[in-house]
């Protein structure tokens, strides 16, 4: 029960606890939200109630549709590298997604249209021959916020416009295993002195962070590099004898070896490899001949000769 709760809120809460069906709980939750005290101390409670309401609505609708033989939500197939953009409303999530992936999204410009994004929006961000799946999640404080998607992502871009927003958002990430990058947006509105102070504060707290401007594109290229590095993957290119390397790399875990590359290309291929040459960071010299157990490094080029 919130501090200084109104009698109407208390009555609605009792109705929620006594509710026997999801429909009854939804009605009671809506009443609770409408009667939450307006002071700042109740903001966290209001956000929690809205997320609870969104989850109830979703599960209720899903059950109804499943009974009718229909599915409510198209599943999101997780790619090799998946990141989500989360943040409060008007932090610039839609603008950033559009900038990084060229996916057009509707952007809220008014106070009335507070929660423009109501469903996850997916885009693919190209980066040096790779593709990163980037998903904009509805606003953190909205009833449409998808906690499950956030918890399962490889990387979480926490988009903020105020340092104070970090603590509130991080309290909801206890079950999220993905690496986190604090992205401070709208740096074009800050003076150089303000940027230094913000950077110093984030650095003192040992955050992995970057200051950007979705409007002027400041820091965007650095953000792309930081995002790719967060996945802890290496890019391995292949080539055929006498030809140029492939334009699209194979994405592997660190400390992968030649055998892993062969098996990634085709299961069982490693058994037919007669000779392997490599170029790049892990080679002692260009075209070095190596065995199947040779450990590779990012941006190596591998050439196979098969039996």
C-alpha positions as CSV (number, residue, x, y, z in Angstrom):
1,X,0.0,0.0,0.0
2,X,1.4,3.4,-0.9
3,X,2.1,6.1,1.6
4,X,-0.9,8.5,2.1
5,X,-3.1,6.3,-0.1
6,X,-6.6,7.6,-0.9
7,X,-9.5,5.5,0.4
8,X,-10.5,5.0,-3.3
9,X,-7.1,3.4,-3.9
10,X,-7.4,1.1,-0.9
11,X,-10.9,0.0,-2.0
12,X,-9.5,-0.7,-5.5
13,X,-6.6,-2.7,-4.1
14,X,-9.0,-4.8,-2.0
15,X,-11.0,-5.4,-5.2
16,X,-7.9,-6.5,-6.9
17,X,-6.9,-9.0,-4.2
18,X,-10.4,-10.4,-4.1
19,X,-10.7,-10.7,-7.9
20,X,-11.1,-14.3,-9.2
21,X,-10.7,-13.7,-13.0
22,X,-8.2,-11.8,-15.1
23,X,-11.0,-9.5,-16.3
24,X,-11.8,-8.5,-12.8
25,X,-8.1,-8.0,-11.9
26,X,-7.7,-5.7,-15.0
27,X,-10.7,-3.6,-14.0
28,X,-9.3,-3.3,-10.4
29,X,-5.8,-2.4,-11.6
30,X,-7.1,0.3,-13.8
31,X,-8.9,1.8,-10.8
32,X,-5.8,1.5,-8.6
33,X,-3.7,3.3,-11.3
34,X,-6.3,6.1,-11.5
35,X,-6.2,6.6,-7.7
36,X,-2.4,6.4,-7.2
37,X,-1.3,9.6,-5.3
38,X,0.1,12.2,-7.6
39,X,3.3,12.9,-5.6
40,X,6.8,11.9,-6.9
41,X,7.2,9.2,-4.3
42,X,4.4,7.2,-6.0
43,X,6.0,7.2,-9.5
44,X,7.6,3.8,-9.0
45,X,4.4,2.3,-7.8
46,X,2.5,3.7,-10.8
47,X,5.0,2.3,-13.2
48,X,4.9,-1.1,-11.5
49,X,1.1,-1.2,-11.7
50,X,1.1,-0.2,-15.4
51,X,3.5,-3.0,-16.2
52,X,1.4,-5.5,-14.2
53,X,-1.7,-4.3,-16.1
54,X,0.1,-4.7,-19.5
55,X,1.1,-8.2,-18.6
56,X,-2.4,-9.1,-17.5
57,X,-3.9,-7.7,-20.7
58,X,-1.4,-9.6,-22.8
59,X,-2.0,-13.0,-21.1
60,X,-5.7,-12.5,-21.1
61,X,-5.8,-11.7,-24.8
62,X,-3.5,-14.6,-25.5
63,X,-5.7,-17.0,-23.8
64,X,-8.8,-15.7,-25.6
65,X,-7.1,-15.9,-29.0
66,X,-5.7,-19.4,-28.3
67,X,-9.1,-20.7,-27.5
68,X,-10.2,-19.4,-30.9
69,X,-7.2,-21.1,-32.5
70,X,-5.3,-17.9,-33.2
71,X,-2.0,-16.5,-31.9
72,X,-1.8,-13.0,-30.5
73,X,1.8,-12.1,-31.0
74,X,4.3,-12.8,-33.8
75,X,7.4,-14.4,-32.3
76,X,10.6,-12.6,-32.6
77,X,13.3,-14.9,-34.0
78,X,16.5,-14.1,-32.2
79,X,19.5,-13.5,-34.4
80,X,23.2,-14.3,-33.6
81,X,23.6,-10.8,-32.2
82,X,20.5,-9.1,-30.6
83,X,20.3,-5.8,-28.8
84,X,17.3,-3.9,-27.4
85,X,16.9,-0.1,-26.9
86,X,15.1,0.7,-23.7
87,X,14.4,4.0,-22.0
88,X,11.7,6.4,-20.8
89,X,9.3,8.1,-23.2
90,X,10.8,10.8,-25.4
91,X,14.4,9.7,-24.8
92,X,14.8,9.3,-28.5
93,X,14.5,5.5,-28.9
94,X,12.6,5.7,-32.2
95,X,15.0,8.2,-33.6
96,X,18.0,6.1,-32.7
97,X,16.5,3.0,-34.2
98,X,15.8,4.8,-37.4
99,X,19.3,6.2,-37.5
100,X,21.0,2.9,-36.9
101,X,18.8,0.6,-39.1
102,X,17.0,2.9,-41.5
103,X,13.7,1.5,-40.2
104,X,11.1,4.3,-40.2
105,X,9.3,4.6,-36.9
106,X,6.6,7.0,-35.8
107,X,8.2,9.6,-33.4
108,X,6.2,11.2,-30.6
109,X,6.5,15.0,-30.6
110,X,3.7,16.0,-28.2
111,X,2.9,15.5,-24.6
112,X,-0.5,14.0,-25.5
113,X,1.0,11.3,-27.7
114,X,3.0,10.0,-24.8
115,X,3.5,6.3,-25.7
116,X,3.7,6.2,-29.5
117,X,5.5,2.8,-29.6
118,X,3.1,0.0,-28.4
119,X,4.9,-3.0,-29.8
120,X,8.6,-4.0,-30.2
121,X,10.0,-2.6,-33.5
122,X,12.8,-4.6,-35.2
123,X,15.5,-3.4,-37.4
124,X,18.9,-4.8,-38.7
125,X,22.0,-2.7,-38.2
126,X,24.7,-3.4,-40.7
127,X,28.2,-3.2,-39.3
128,X,31.3,-4.1,-41.3
129,X,29.7,-7.0,-43.1
130,X,27.7,-8.2,-40.1
131,X,24.1,-7.7,-39.1
132,X,22.9,-6.8,-35.6
133,X,19.3,-7.3,-34.7
134,X,18.2,-4.1,-32.9
135,X,14.8,-3.9,-31.2
136,X,13.1,-0.8,-29.9
137,X,11.1,-1.7,-26.8
138,X,8.1,0.4,-25.8
139,X,8.8,3.1,-23.2
140,X,10.0,1.8,-19.8
141,X,7.2,3.4,-17.8
142,X,4.4,2.4,-20.3
143,X,2.1,-0.5,-19.9
144,X,3.5,-1.9,-23.2
145,X,7.1,-2.4,-21.9
146,X,8.3,-5.9,-22.7
147,X,10.4,-7.1,-19.8
148,X,10.7,-10.6,-21.2
149,X,12.3,-9.4,-24.4
150,X,14.7,-7.2,-22.4
151,X,15.7,-10.0,-20.1
152,X,16.7,-12.3,-23.0
153,X,18.6,-9.8,-25.1
154,X,22.4,-10.1,-25.5
155,X,23.0,-6.4,-25.1
156,X,20.8,-3.6,-23.6
157,X,21.2,-0.1,-24.8
158,X,19.8,2.1,-21.9
159,X,18.9,5.3,-23.6
160,X,18.7,8.3,-21.2
161,X,18.6,12.1,-21.2
162,X,19.2,12.4,-17.4
163,X,21.6,10.4,-15.2
164,X,18.9,10.0,-12.6
165,X,17.0,7.8,-15.0
166,X,19.7,5.0,-14.8
167,X,18.9,4.0,-11.2
168,X,15.1,3.6,-11.9
169,X,15.6,1.6,-15.0
170,X,18.3,-0.7,-13.5
171,X,16.0,-1.7,-10.7
172,X,14.0,-3.6,-13.3
173,X,16.9,-5.4,-14.9
174,X,17.6,-7.9,-12.1
175,X,16.9,-10.8,-14.4
176,X,18.5,-9.4,-17.5
177,X,21.8,-11.1,-18.4
178,X,22.8,-8.9,-21.4
179,X,25.7,-6.5,-21.3
180,X,24.6,-2.9,-20.7
181,X,25.6,0.3,-22.5
182,X,24.5,3.6,-21.1
183,X,23.6,5.9,-24.1
184,X,23.2,9.5,-23.0
185,X,21.2,11.1,-25.8
186,X,20.7,14.8,-26.9
187,X,24.3,15.7,-26.3
188,X,23.8,18.6,-28.8
189,X,21.9,20.4,-26.1
190,X,24.8,20.3,-23.6
191,X,27.7,22.6,-23.2
192,X,31.3,21.1,-23.3
193,X,31.5,21.6,-19.5
194,X,28.2,19.7,-19.0
195,X,29.5,16.9,-21.2
196,X,32.7,16.6,-19.2
197,X,30.7,16.5,-15.9
198,X,28.3,13.8,-17.2
199,X,31.2,11.7,-18.6
200,X,33.1,12.0,-15.3
201,X,30.1,10.9,-13.3
202,X,29.4,7.9,-15.5
203,X,33.1,6.9,-15.5
204,X,33.3,7.2,-11.7
205,X,30.5,4.7,-11.5
206,X,32.3,2.4,-14.0
207,X,29.5,2.4,-16.5
208,X,30.1,1.4,-20.1
209,X,28.7,4.6,-21.7
210,X,28.7,7.0,-24.6
211,X,27.3,10.4,-25.2
212,X,25.4,10.8,-28.5
213,X,23.0,13.0,-30.4
214,X,20.5,11.3,-32.6
215,X,19.8,14.7,-34.2
216,X,23.4,15.7,-35.1
217,X,24.7,12.0,-35.3
218,X,27.5,12.8,-32.8
219,X,28.9,9.6,-31.4
220,X,26.9,7.3,-33.6
221,X,29.8,5.6,-35.3
222,X,31.5,5.0,-32.0
223,X,28.2,3.6,-30.6
224,X,28.1,1.1,-33.5
225,X,31.6,-0.1,-32.7
226,X,30.9,-0.3,-28.9
227,X,27.7,-2.2,-29.6
228,X,29.4,-4.8,-31.8
229,X,32.2,-5.2,-29.2
230,X,29.6,-5.9,-26.5
231,X,28.7,-9.2,-28.1
232,X,32.2,-10.6,-27.6
233,X,32.3,-12.2,-31.1
234,X,35.0,-12.5,-33.8
235,X,34.6,-12.0,-37.5
236,X,36.3,-14.6,-39.7
237,X,36.4,-14.2,-43.5
238,X,36.9,-17.1,-45.9
239,X,38.4,-17.2,-49.4
240,X,38.9,-19.7,-52.2
241,X,42.4,-20.3,-53.6
242,X,43.3,-17.5,-56.1
243,X,40.2,-15.4,-55.2
244,X,39.4,-12.4,-53.0
245,X,38.1,-13.0,-49.5
246,X,34.3,-13.2,-48.8
247,X,32.5,-9.9,-48.2
248,X,30.4,-11.3,-45.3
249,X,32.2,-12.7,-42.3
250,X,31.4,-15.8,-40.2
251,X,30.5,-14.8,-36.7
252,X,32.0,-17.0,-34.0
253,X,32.8,-17.0,-30.3
254,X,36.3,-15.9,-29.1
255,X,38.9,-18.7,-29.1
256,X,37.2,-20.5,-32.0
257,X,39.5,-22.6,-34.2
258,X,39.8,-23.6,-37.8
259,X,37.6,-26.6,-37.2
260,X,34.8,-24.4,-35.9
261,X,34.9,-22.3,-39.1
262,X,34.8,-25.4,-41.3
263,X,31.8,-26.8,-39.4
264,X,30.0,-23.5,-39.5
265,X,30.3,-23.6,-43.3
266,X,29.1,-27.1,-43.6
267,X,28.7,-29.9,-41.0
268,X,31.3,-32.5,-41.6
269,X,33.5,-30.3,-43.8
270,X,36.4,-30.3,-41.3
271,X,36.9,-34.1,-42.0
272,X,37.6,-33.2,-45.7
273,X,40.0,-30.3,-45.1
274,X,43.4,-31.2,-46.7
275,X,45.2,-27.8,-46.1
276,X,44.4,-24.5,-44.4
277,X,46.1,-21.1,-44.9
278,X,45.4,-18.0,-42.9
279,X,46.0,-14.3,-43.1
280,X,45.4,-11.8,-40.4
281,X,46.0,-11.1,-36.7
282,X,46.5,-14.8,-35.6
283,X,49.0,-15.6,-38.4
284,X,52.8,-15.3,-38.1
285,X,53.0,-14.4,-41.7
286,X,50.6,-14.0,-44.7
287,X,49.4,-17.4,-46.0
288,X,50.6,-19.4,-43.0
289,X,49.6,-23.1,-43.1
290,X,47.9,-24.1,-39.9
291,X,46.0,-27.1,-38.4
292,X,42.4,-27.5,-37.4
293,X,43.2,-26.6,-33.8
294,X,44.7,-23.2,-34.6
295,X,43.0,-20.5,-32.5
296,X,41.7,-17.6,-34.6
297,X,41.4,-13.8,-33.9
298,X,39.0,-11.2,-35.1
299,X,39.3,-10.3,-38.8
300,X,41.3,-13.4,-39.7
301,X,41.0,-14.7,-43.3
302,X,40.8,-18.5,-43.8
303,X,41.4,-20.5,-47.0
304,X,40.6,-24.2,-47.2
305,X,41.7,-26.9,-49.6
306,X,39.6,-30.0,-49.4
307,X,40.1,-33.6,-50.5
